[in-house]
């Protein structure tokens, strides 16, 4: 009886976890600075606000706030779509573009704003795809 219980517990735990963000990669022909500039320009067209830009490592973090989504919780404030973009030089001389899209629900709790990650929204998946299409072509 114990092996069945253990197996059932493992299956249940495997189903509970999982990745909630989306990751897209590409190997563009352009140099990392050019890919980073392309990504920044594409983010502006998609109306994402730049949160941080590392000009040395070509890392970009941007977000877009969705205030139109509502929830029944009085603590809920808004949905935040966040994109993390890395344009890294590869060891083979090619550039590696990695775009990670997150969807976060922001709540106002007693300790202040709290972000809870949710499954990646269709909007953030679409934005990540547009960046890869615009900047990741070989």
N, C-alpha and C positions, 0 to 999 in steps of 0.2 A: 504494500500500500504506500509506503514512503517514497519509492521511486516515482510513482504516478503523481504524488503531491508535489514532489520536487520538479518534475517535468512541467506540470501545470503552472507552477510558480514562475519558472524560467520563461515560459511562453508568455505569460501575463506581463512580466517585467520587460520583455523585449518589445511588446506592443505599446507600452506606456511611453517609452523614450522616443527619441528620434530627432532628426535635424529639422529645424523650423525655418531656416534661412535658405536662400537659393544662391548657388555659386556657378558662375560661368567663366570659362577661360578661353583664351585665344593666343595665337602667336603672330602678331602683326609684323610687317616688314620694316616699319618705321622704328626709329630710336626711342628709348624711354621718354626723353623730354617731349618729343613730338606727340607720342601717344598720350601723355599726361595733359598736354595742351588740348588735344582733341577731346579728351574726356571732360575737361573743364568746360569747353565750349558746348559740348553736347548736354552737360548738366544744366547750363544756363538756358538752352533751348527747351529743356524739359521742366524748367522752373524749379530746380532744386537749389537750395541755398547752401553755399560752401561753408562747412564747419571748420575744416582744417585742410591745409595743403602743405606737404613736406616736399620742398623743392630739391632736397638732397636724395631722398629715397623714392621720390615720385609716388607718394601715397596721398590719396584724396579721400576725405570723408564729407559727404553731403547729405542733407535731409530735406524732406518735403512734408509739411504738416497738413493733415486732413482734419479739419474742424467740422466737416459735415456729418461724420459718423457719430452716432449716439449709442449709448448703452443704458441699461436700466439702473446701473450703479450711480449713486450721487457723487462718488469719488472719481468717476471717469472724466477725463478732460478731453483727450483727443488721440488720434492715431498718428504715429510718426513713421514714415518710410525712410529708411537710412540706407545709403549706398557707400560701400567701402571699395575703393579702386586702388590696385597696385599695378604699376608698370615697372617691371623689374628687368634688368639685363640678365639674360641667361648665360650659362657657361659656354654654350655653343655659339654665342654671338647674336642670337635672336632675342627679341624682346618677348617677355611673358606678361600678358594682360590678365588680371584676375579681378572679377567684379563680384562682390558679395552683397546681396540685398536682404535687409532685415525689415520686419514690420513690428513695431512696438506700440503697445497700448500704454498711454500715460495716465496715471491715477494721481490724485492729490490726497495723500494720506497724512496722518499726524506728524510724520517725520519729513514731510515735504514731497516733491514730485517723485514718483516711482514709476519706472518703466518695466513692463512685463513683455517679454518676447512672445509673439504669436506666429503662426504659420505665415510665410511670406505671402503678401497680398498679390493679386493679379497686377496691380499698378506697379509695384516694385519689381516684379518679374519682368514686366514689359519694359520698364526703364532700363533694367540691367541688359536686356536683350538688345535694346536700341544702342546702348553704349558699345557693346561688343560688335554689333553690325557696323557702326560708324567708325570705330577706332581699331577694331581687331582684324581687319581684312589683311591677308598676307600680300 
